[in-house]
Amino acid sequence: MRRDCEIANRIYHDRVETRDEAAFHDPAGVWRRLFAEVWGTFLTVLVTLGGLMNLAISHGQISYGMAKLASGLAVTAVIYGMGAVSGAHINPAVTIAFAARGNFPWARVPGYLVAQAVGGPAAAYLLRALLGDAGQMGASLPSSVGLGAALALEIVLTAGLVNTILGTASGARNVGANGALAVGFYVALAGIWAGPLKGASMNPIRSFAPDLVRGDLSTTWIYVVGPLVGAMIAVGFEWILKGRPTREGARAARGEEAD
């Protein structure tokens, strides 16, 4: 009886995997995923930058911690709302980490990166039109530490974030969609404690967008190099912690975890 159940489960999972693979390569699904990445990145950047800009013009109505908490909540909401469509990467470091981990095809990476590069600056341009240049557009800046320390912190914080994302996507302990809570909490926590030091971006697009709009790319490299290096470190740690990529991780990265 037990062996019959195992065979039946294996057949069921093979059929689901075949169906998911076909859906993933369906042209209509591809455009739906790219739109989800544009819209999801737009919303998270809008809230992240908008919260910091509001901090500058609200005369104490909100605190720095509240602004960073809003950013974490935005990430959580987007993962819950669009994770089943695109995987809700909304971050180039996450997309590249999923591909390096073997959960996401490299051929799809350029499309996701372009989608994120459209959504992030679009949010920044909208905020500038509405609020001006308040708070330097919420830019990530190494305000309290040197460039080297800012880079090191960005690497470490991103490694923790990406490990959280990869770990909750792998199916370990049946976390599933509730991984959105872990990711959102991590974003808020990292922002609250490390944000005053150097911005705690952990997302190249989140930093590139305001820098592009305000016309100052002098420190953007920190928030591009740091997250990418941190993401690769996290991928290595995930191999140590979990071993080979899992089917659940691939489904989460592709946006199939709710099928």
GUGULUM-288523 format. One record per residue (C-alpha): residue number from 1; x, y, z. Coordinates in Angstrom, 2 decimals. Example, Ala and Ser with C-alpha at 12.3 -4.5 7.8 and 13.67 -1.06 7.14 Angstrom:
# GUGULUM-288523
<atom num="1" X="12.30" Y="-4.50" Z="7.80"/>
<atom num="2" X="13.67" Y="-1.06" Z="7.14"/>
This chain:
# GUGULUM-288523
<atom num="1" X="0.00" Y="0.00" Z="0.00"/>
<atom num="2" X="2.75" Y="2.42" Z="0.94"/>
<atom num="3" X="4.67" Y="1.69" Z="-2.26"/>
<atom num="4" X="1.49" Y="2.22" Z="-4.31"/>
<atom num="5" X="1.01" Y="5.62" Z="-2.66"/>
<atom num="6" X="4.61" Y="6.58" Z="-3.38"/>
<atom num="7" X="4.22" Y="5.61" Z="-7.04"/>
<atom num="8" X="0.96" Y="7.54" Z="-7.31"/>
<atom num="9" X="2.56" Y="10.62" Z="-5.75"/>
<atom num="10" X="5.51" Y="10.38" Z="-8.10"/>
<atom num="11" X="3.23" Y="10.14" Z="-11.13"/>
<atom num="12" X="1.20" Y="13.10" Z="-9.88"/>
<atom num="13" X="4.27" Y="15.28" Z="-9.34"/>
<atom num="14" X="5.69" Y="14.34" Z="-12.75"/>
<atom num="15" X="2.42" Y="15.41" Z="-14.39"/>
<atom num="16" X="2.38" Y="18.68" Z="-12.45"/>
<atom num="17" X="5.99" Y="19.35" Z="-13.41"/>
<atom num="18" X="5.22" Y="18.70" Z="-17.09"/>
<atom num="19" X="2.20" Y="20.99" Z="-16.94"/>
<atom num="20" X="4.18" Y="23.72" Z="-15.17"/>
<atom num="21" X="7.01" Y="23.48" Z="-17.70"/>
<atom num="22" X="4.53" Y="23.92" Z="-20.56"/>
<atom num="23" X="2.87" Y="26.87" Z="-18.82"/>
<atom num="24" X="6.22" Y="28.50" Z="-18.14"/>
<atom num="25" X="7.09" Y="28.52" Z="-21.85"/>
<atom num="26" X="3.64" Y="29.66" Z="-23.02"/>
<atom num="27" X="4.05" Y="33.10" Z="-24.73"/>
<atom num="28" X="1.07" Y="34.59" Z="-22.92"/>
<atom num="29" X="2.57" Y="33.52" Z="-19.63"/>
<atom num="30" X="5.93" Y="35.08" Z="-20.50"/>
<atom num="31" X="4.43" Y="38.53" Z="-21.02"/>
<atom num="32" X="2.31" Y="38.14" Z="-17.90"/>
<atom num="33" X="5.44" Y="37.39" Z="-15.88"/>
<atom num="34" X="7.32" Y="40.35" Z="-17.30"/>
<atom num="35" X="4.42" Y="42.68" Z="-16.56"/>
<atom num="36" X="4.30" Y="41.38" Z="-13.00"/>
<atom num="37" X="8.02" Y="42.18" Z="-12.60"/>
<atom num="38" X="7.52" Y="45.72" Z="-13.95"/>
<atom num="39" X="4.51" Y="46.37" Z="-11.73"/>
<atom num="40" X="5.93" Y="44.66" Z="-8.66"/>
<atom num="41" X="9.24" Y="46.52" Z="-8.91"/>
<atom num="42" X="7.37" Y="49.79" Z="-9.48"/>
<atom num="43" X="5.30" Y="49.33" Z="-6.33"/>
<atom num="44" X="8.19" Y="48.35" Z="-4.07"/>
<atom num="45" X="10.39" Y="51.21" Z="-5.27"/>
<atom num="46" X="7.47" Y="53.62" Z="-5.01"/>
<atom num="47" X="6.87" Y="52.75" Z="-1.36"/>
<atom num="48" X="10.57" Y="52.48" Z="-0.46"/>
<atom num="49" X="11.56" Y="55.83" Z="-1.95"/>
<atom num="50" X="8.25" Y="57.47" Z="-1.14"/>
<atom num="51" X="8.55" Y="56.58" Z="2.54"/>
<atom num="52" X="11.98" Y="58.21" Z="2.77"/>
<atom num="53" X="10.84" Y="61.26" Z="0.83"/>
<atom num="54" X="7.81" Y="61.55" Z="3.08"/>
<atom num="55" X="10.15" Y="61.40" Z="6.05"/>
<atom num="56" X="11.90" Y="64.50" Z="4.73"/>
<atom num="57" X="8.73" Y="66.54" Z="4.21"/>
<atom num="58" X="6.33" Y="65.23" Z="6.88"/>
<atom num="59" X="7.76" Y="67.27" Z="9.78"/>
<atom num="60" X="7.94" Y="64.28" Z="12.09"/>
<atom num="61" X="4.66" Y="62.60" Z="11.17"/>
<atom num="62" X="6.55" Y="59.41" Z="10.35"/>
<atom num="63" X="9.87" Y="58.06" Z="11.64"/>
<atom num="64" X="12.78" Y="56.47" Z="9.79"/>
<atom num="65" X="11.79" Y="53.11" Z="11.26"/>
<atom num="66" X="8.26" Y="53.49" Z="9.93"/>
<atom num="67" X="9.58" Y="54.28" Z="6.46"/>
<atom num="68" X="11.72" Y="51.14" Z="6.48"/>
<atom num="69" X="8.86" Y="49.06" Z="7.86"/>
<atom num="70" X="6.70" Y="50.28" Z="4.98"/>
<atom num="71" X="9.37" Y="49.05" Z="2.57"/>
<atom num="72" X="9.34" Y="45.58" Z="4.13"/>
<atom num="73" X="5.55" Y="45.46" Z="4.08"/>
<atom num="74" X="5.53" Y="46.48" Z="0.42"/>
<atom num="75" X="7.86" Y="43.58" Z="-0.43"/>
<atom num="76" X="5.62" Y="41.20" Z="1.51"/>
<atom num="77" X="2.48" Y="42.42" Z="-0.27"/>
<atom num="78" X="4.05" Y="42.16" Z="-3.72"/>
<atom num="79" X="5.31" Y="38.62" Z="-3.08"/>
<atom num="80" X="1.86" Y="37.54" Z="-1.92"/>
<atom num="81" X="0.15" Y="39.34" Z="-4.80"/>
<atom num="82" X="2.47" Y="38.46" Z="-7.68"/>
<atom num="83" X="4.64" Y="35.62" Z="-6.48"/>
<atom num="84" X="2.41" Y="33.07" Z="-8.19"/>
<atom num="85" X="2.77" Y="34.92" Z="-11.50"/>
<atom num="86" X="6.46" Y="35.77" Z="-11.85"/>
<atom num="87" X="8.07" Y="34.60" Z="-8.63"/>
<atom num="88" X="8.13" Y="38.28" Z="-7.57"/>
<atom num="89" X="11.88" Y="38.67" Z="-7.89"/>
<atom num="90" X="11.63" Y="42.51" Z="-8.08"/>
<atom num="91" X="15.40" Y="42.64" Z="-7.62"/>
<atom num="92" X="18.19" Y="41.87" Z="-10.14"/>
<atom num="93" X="20.27" Y="40.23" Z="-7.41"/>
<atom num="94" X="17.44" Y="37.81" Z="-6.68"/>
<atom num="95" X="16.90" Y="36.96" Z="-10.35"/>
<atom num="96" X="20.61" Y="36.26" Z="-10.88"/>
<atom num="97" X="20.78" Y="34.26" Z="-7.64"/>
<atom num="98" X="17.85" Y="32.05" Z="-8.68"/>
<atom num="99" X="19.55" Y="31.43" Z="-12.04"/>
<atom num="100" X="22.93" Y="30.69" Z="-10.45"/>
<atom num="101" X="21.22" Y="28.33" Z="-8.01"/>
<atom num="102" X="19.67" Y="26.42" Z="-10.93"/>
<atom num="103" X="16.08" Y="27.39" Z="-10.09"/>
<atom num="104" X="15.56" Y="29.76" Z="-13.00"/>
<atom num="105" X="16.69" Y="29.58" Z="-16.67"/>
<atom num="106" X="19.45" Y="32.00" Z="-17.62"/>
<atom num="107" X="17.63" Y="32.69" Z="-20.90"/>
<atom num="108" X="14.87" Y="34.43" Z="-18.95"/>
<atom num="109" X="17.21" Y="36.58" Z="-16.87"/>
<atom num="110" X="17.63" Y="39.47" Z="-19.40"/>
<atom num="111" X="13.85" Y="39.90" Z="-19.69"/>
<atom num="112" X="13.42" Y="40.07" Z="-15.94"/>
<atom num="113" X="16.30" Y="42.54" Z="-15.57"/>
<atom num="114" X="14.81" Y="44.81" Z="-18.25"/>
<atom num="115" X="11.39" Y="44.63" Z="-16.60"/>
<atom num="116" X="12.87" Y="45.61" Z="-13.24"/>
<atom num="117" X="14.89" Y="48.39" Z="-14.90"/>
<atom num="118" X="11.64" Y="49.79" Z="-16.30"/>
<atom num="119" X="9.56" Y="49.54" Z="-13.13"/>
<atom num="120" X="12.07" Y="51.06" Z="-10.70"/>
<atom num="121" X="12.91" Y="54.30" Z="-12.56"/>
<atom num="122" X="9.25" Y="54.74" Z="-13.52"/>
<atom num="123" X="8.38" Y="54.89" Z="-9.81"/>
<atom num="124" X="11.25" Y="57.33" Z="-9.15"/>
<atom num="125" X="10.19" Y="59.65" Z="-11.98"/>
<atom num="126" X="6.60" Y="59.62" Z="-10.73"/>
<atom num="127" X="7.72" Y="60.52" Z="-7.20"/>
<atom num="128" X="9.85" Y="63.37" Z="-8.50"/>
<atom num="129" X="6.88" Y="64.72" Z="-10.45"/>
<atom num="130" X="4.69" Y="64.53" Z="-7.34"/>
<atom num="131" X="7.12" Y="65.40" Z="-4.52"/>
<atom num="132" X="10.14" Y="67.05" Z="-6.12"/>
<atom num="133" X="13.63" Y="66.16" Z="-4.92"/>
<atom num="134" X="12.70" Y="65.74" Z="-1.25"/>
<atom num="135" X="15.24" Y="63.78" Z="0.76"/>
<atom num="136" X="17.48" Y="63.39" Z="-2.31"/>
<atom num="137" X="14.82" Y="61.14" Z="-3.81"/>
<atom num="138" X="15.35" Y="58.53" Z="-1.08"/>
<atom num="139" X="18.76" Y="57.68" Z="-2.52"/>
<atom num="140" X="20.99" Y="55.04" Z="-0.91"/>
<atom num="141" X="24.05" Y="56.86" Z="0.41"/>
<atom num="142" X="27.00" Y="55.83" Z="2.63"/>
<atom num="143" X="26.17" Y="58.63" Z="5.05"/>
<atom num="144" X="27.83" Y="57.39" Z="8.26"/>
<atom num="145" X="30.54" Y="55.02" Z="7.02"/>
<atom num="146" X="33.26" Y="54.98" Z="4.37"/>
<atom num="147" X="32.82" Y="53.51" Z="0.90"/>
<atom num="148" X="34.59" Y="50.26" Z="1.80"/>
<atom num="149" X="32.46" Y="49.72" Z="4.89"/>
<atom num="150" X="29.31" Y="50.54" Z="2.94"/>
<atom num="151" X="30.23" Y="47.97" Z="0.29"/>
<atom num="152" X="31.00" Y="45.32" Z="2.92"/>
<atom num="153" X="27.70" Y="45.91" Z="4.71"/>
<atom num="154" X="25.81" Y="45.77" Z="1.42"/>
<atom num="155" X="27.43" Y="42.42" Z="0.60"/>
<atom num="156" X="26.63" Y="40.92" Z="4.00"/>
<atom num="157" X="23.06" Y="42.23" Z="4.17"/>
<atom num="158" X="22.28" Y="41.03" Z="0.65"/>
<atom num="159" X="23.75" Y="37.61" Z="1.37"/>
<atom num="160" X="21.36" Y="37.31" Z="4.30"/>
<atom num="161" X="18.40" Y="38.51" Z="2.24"/>
<atom num="162" X="19.07" Y="36.16" Z="-0.67"/>
<atom num="163" X="19.65" Y="33.22" Z="1.68"/>
<atom num="164" X="16.27" Y="33.98" Z="3.24"/>
<atom num="165" X="14.66" Y="34.04" Z="-0.19"/>
<atom num="166" X="16.34" Y="30.87" Z="-1.46"/>
<atom num="167" X="15.76" Y="29.05" Z="1.82"/>
<atom num="168" X="12.05" Y="29.80" Z="2.02"/>
<atom num="169" X="11.61" Y="29.01" Z="-1.69"/>
<atom num="170" X="13.21" Y="25.57" Z="-1.40"/>
<atom num="171" X="10.22" Y="23.96" Z="0.29"/>
<atom num="172" X="12.09" Y="23.43" Z="3.55"/>
<atom num="173" X="9.65" Y="23.00" Z="6.44"/>
<atom num="174" X="6.78" Y="23.70" Z="4.02"/>
<atom num="175" X="7.22" Y="27.47" Z="4.30"/>
<atom num="176" X="5.66" Y="28.05" Z="0.88"/>
<atom num="177" X="3.98" Y="31.41" Z="0.27"/>
<atom num="178" X="4.57" Y="32.42" Z="3.88"/>
<atom num="179" X="8.16" Y="33.01" Z="2.87"/>
<atom num="180" X="6.85" Y="36.48" Z="1.96"/>
<atom num="181" X="6.68" Y="37.26" Z="5.67"/>
<atom num="182" X="10.27" Y="36.19" Z="6.28"/>
<atom num="183" X="11.53" Y="38.22" Z="3.32"/>
<atom num="184" X="9.52" Y="41.31" Z="4.24"/>
<atom num="185" X="10.59" Y="41.15" Z="7.88"/>
<atom num="186" X="14.23" Y="40.80" Z="6.82"/>
<atom num="187" X="14.01" Y="43.84" Z="4.53"/>
<atom num="188" X="12.46" Y="45.93" Z="7.31"/>
<atom num="189" X="14.90" Y="44.73" Z="9.96"/>
<atom num="190" X="18.00" Y="45.30" Z="7.80"/>
<atom num="191" X="16.73" Y="48.72" Z="6.80"/>
<atom num="192" X="16.04" Y="49.82" Z="10.36"/>
<atom num="193" X="19.44" Y="48.88" Z="11.79"/>
<atom num="194" X="21.72" Y="49.45" Z="8.79"/>
<atom num="195" X="19.82" Y="52.06" Z="6.79"/>
<atom num="196" X="21.17" Y="55.05" Z="8.74"/>
<atom num="197" X="24.72" Y="53.83" Z="8.09"/>
<atom num="198" X="24.59" Y="53.41" Z="4.32"/>
<atom num="199" X="21.04" Y="52.97" Z="3.04"/>
<atom num="200" X="20.62" Y="49.17" Z="3.25"/>
<atom num="201" X="19.53" Y="48.86" Z="-0.36"/>
<atom num="202" X="20.16" Y="45.16" Z="-1.13"/>
<atom num="203" X="18.61" Y="45.86" Z="-4.55"/>
<atom num="204" X="20.53" Y="47.48" Z="-7.45"/>
<atom num="205" X="17.38" Y="48.87" Z="-9.05"/>
<atom num="206" X="16.15" Y="50.39" Z="-5.79"/>
<atom num="207" X="19.39" Y="52.45" Z="-5.69"/>
<atom num="208" X="19.89" Y="53.03" Z="-9.41"/>
<atom num="209" X="16.40" Y="54.49" Z="-9.88"/>
<atom num="210" X="16.72" Y="57.57" Z="-7.61"/>
<atom num="211" X="20.35" Y="58.11" Z="-8.62"/>
<atom num="212" X="19.31" Y="58.18" Z="-12.27"/>
<atom num="213" X="16.51" Y="60.67" Z="-11.63"/>
<atom num="214" X="18.62" Y="63.02" Z="-9.50"/>
<atom num="215" X="21.55" Y="62.74" Z="-11.91"/>
<atom num="216" X="24.20" Y="61.48" Z="-9.49"/>
<atom num="217" X="25.63" Y="58.01" Z="-10.10"/>
<atom num="218" X="28.85" Y="58.53" Z="-8.13"/>
<atom num="219" X="28.05" Y="55.97" Z="-5.41"/>
<atom num="220" X="25.65" Y="53.74" Z="-7.35"/>
<atom num="221" X="28.39" Y="51.16" Z="-7.92"/>
<atom num="222" X="28.33" Y="50.26" Z="-4.21"/>
<atom num="223" X="24.68" Y="49.26" Z="-4.46"/>
<atom num="224" X="25.20" Y="47.29" Z="-7.68"/>
<atom num="225" X="28.42" Y="45.46" Z="-6.85"/>
<atom num="226" X="27.48" Y="44.80" Z="-3.21"/>
<atom num="227" X="24.15" Y="43.06" Z="-3.86"/>
<atom num="228" X="25.51" Y="41.01" Z="-6.76"/>
<atom num="229" X="28.50" Y="39.77" Z="-4.75"/>
<atom num="230" X="26.27" Y="39.12" Z="-1.73"/>
<atom num="231" X="23.83" Y="37.17" Z="-3.89"/>
<atom num="232" X="26.59" Y="34.89" Z="-5.18"/>
<atom num="233" X="27.81" Y="34.27" Z="-1.63"/>
<atom num="234" X="24.25" Y="33.37" Z="-0.65"/>
<atom num="235" X="24.02" Y="30.87" Z="-3.51"/>
<atom num="236" X="27.18" Y="29.18" Z="-2.25"/>
<atom num="237" X="25.82" Y="29.10" Z="1.30"/>
<atom num="238" X="22.57" Y="27.58" Z="0.02"/>
<atom num="239" X="24.53" Y="24.69" Z="-1.50"/>
<atom num="240" X="26.18" Y="24.16" Z="1.86"/>
<atom num="241" X="22.90" Y="24.36" Z="3.77"/>
<atom num="242" X="20.52" Y="22.51" Z="1.42"/>
<atom num="243" X="22.53" Y="20.74" Z="-1.23"/>
<atom num="244" X="21.13" Y="20.43" Z="-4.75"/>
<atom num="245" X="18.35" Y="22.71" Z="-6.04"/>
<atom num="246" X="14.83" Y="21.51" Z="-5.31"/>
<atom num="247" X="11.74" Y="21.24" Z="-7.46"/>
<atom num="248" X="9.94" Y="23.53" Z="-5.02"/>
<atom num="249" X="12.65" Y="26.17" Z="-5.44"/>
<atom num="250" X="12.30" Y="26.11" Z="-9.21"/>
<atom num="251" X="8.52" Y="26.45" Z="-9.00"/>
<atom num="252" X="8.79" Y="29.38" Z="-6.59"/>
<atom num="253" X="11.38" Y="31.14" Z="-8.77"/>
<atom num="254" X="9.22" Y="30.70" Z="-11.86"/>
<atom num="255" X="5.99" Y="31.72" Z="-10.17"/>
<atom num="256" X="4.33" Y="28.31" Z="-10.01"/>
<atom num="257" X="4.15" Y="27.73" Z="-6.27"/>
<atom num="258" X="0.40" Y="28.31" Z="-6.10"/>
<atom num="259" X="-0.57" Y="26.06" Z="-9.02"/>
